[in-house]
Amino acid sequence: MAYFQKQQPQEETYEAYDDYDDGFDELNEDEDPEAYEDYPGTEEELAAQKKERVRLLLSVGNLGGVIVGTVVILLLVTLLLSMINFIQTDINRNFSLIQTKF
């Protein structure tokens, strides 16, 4: 009948969990909570980082503008050359028609 006897719950020891680090450190009583207020950096550092991000974004925008401007200029030069070629061809045809009539 020992098989059917109610087993007493065993007390769990948490010694194995003492070395576990979940990455979420909580403040102890002896730690100063104000030390963590400026964790990412001071206000000056945050402002400098924000300025750098804005400067980088503006630089990327400038680069994009230069690329788009270059493409537009190339397109306009191509259209201009095409128009010049058309005018030359048209003038030659017109003069050849005029010469054949007279």
C-alpha positions in Angstrom: 0.0 0.0 0.0 3.0 2.3 0.0 2.3 3.0 -3.6 -1.0 4.7 -2.9 0.3 6.8 0.0 0.1 10.5 -0.6 3.5 12.0 -1.3 4.6 15.1 0.6 5.4 18.0 -1.7 9.2 18.6 -1.8 10.6 22.0 -1.2 12.2 23.4 -4.2 15.6 25.0 -3.8 16.4 28.0 -5.9 20.2 27.7 -5.7 20.4 26.7 -9.3 18.5 29.9 -10.3 20.9 32.3 -8.5 23.3 32.3 -11.4 20.6 32.9 -14.0 20.7 36.3 -15.6 17.6 37.2 -17.6 19.1 40.5 -18.7 16.5 42.5 -16.8 18.5 43.8 -13.9 16.4 45.3 -11.2 17.7 48.0 -8.9 18.8 46.9 -5.5 18.1 48.9 -2.5 21.7 50.2 -2.4 21.7 51.4 -6.0 20.8 54.9 -6.9 17.7 55.1 -9.3 18.9 58.5 -10.6 22.0 56.9 -12.0 19.8 55.2 -14.7 17.8 58.3 -15.7 20.3 59.3 -18.4 21.1 55.7 -19.5 21.2 56.3 -23.3 23.3 59.5 -22.7 23.0 62.9 -21.4 20.7 65.5 -23.0 23.6 67.0 -24.8 24.6 63.6 -26.2 21.0 62.9 -27.3 20.8 66.3 -29.0 24.1 65.6 -30.8 22.9 62.2 -31.9 19.6 63.8 -33.2 21.6 66.4 -35.1 23.8 63.8 -36.7 20.7 61.8 -37.8 19.1 64.9 -39.3 22.4 65.8 -41.0 22.6 62.2 -42.4 19.1 62.4 -43.6 19.7 65.7 -45.3 22.9 64.3 -46.9 20.9 61.4 -48.3 18.3 63.8 -49.6 21.0 65.9 -51.3 22.5 62.9 -52.9 19.1 61.8 -54.2 18.5 65.3 -55.6 21.8 65.3 -57.4 21.1 61.9 -58.9 17.6 63.0 -60.0 19.0 66.3 -61.4 21.6 64.5 -63.4 19.0 62.2 -64.9 16.8 65.2 -65.8 19.7 67.0 -67.4 20.7 64.0 -69.5 17.1 63.6 -70.6 16.9 67.3 -71.6 20.3 67.0 -73.5 18.9 64.0 -75.3 15.8 65.8 -76.3 17.8 68.8 -77.5 20.1 66.7 -79.6 17.0 64.9 -81.0 15.4 68.2 -81.9 18.6 69.5 -83.6 18.8 66.3 -85.6 15.2 66.7 -86.6 15.6 70.3 -87.7 18.7 69.4 -89.7 16.9 66.6 -91.5 13.8 68.8 -92.1 15.9 71.7 -93.5 17.7 69.3 -95.9 14.4 67.8 -97.1 12.9 71.3 -97.6 15.9 72.6 -99.6 16.0 69.4 -101.7 12.3 69.8 -102.5 12.8 73.5 -103.3 15.7 72.6 -105.6 13.8 69.9 -107.5 10.9 72.3 -108.2 13.1 75.0 -109.6 
